[in-house]
Amino acid sequence: VALDPTIESITKFLFQYKQGGIRQITILV
């Protein structure tokens, strides 16, 4: 089952956040 593009993006975003990707998040914001 293919996930919705938006949901997939959010999932990757949360995954990076859990991995400590705060720097990447700051850049995206």
Beta strands, then each sheet from edge to edge (+ up, - down):
end
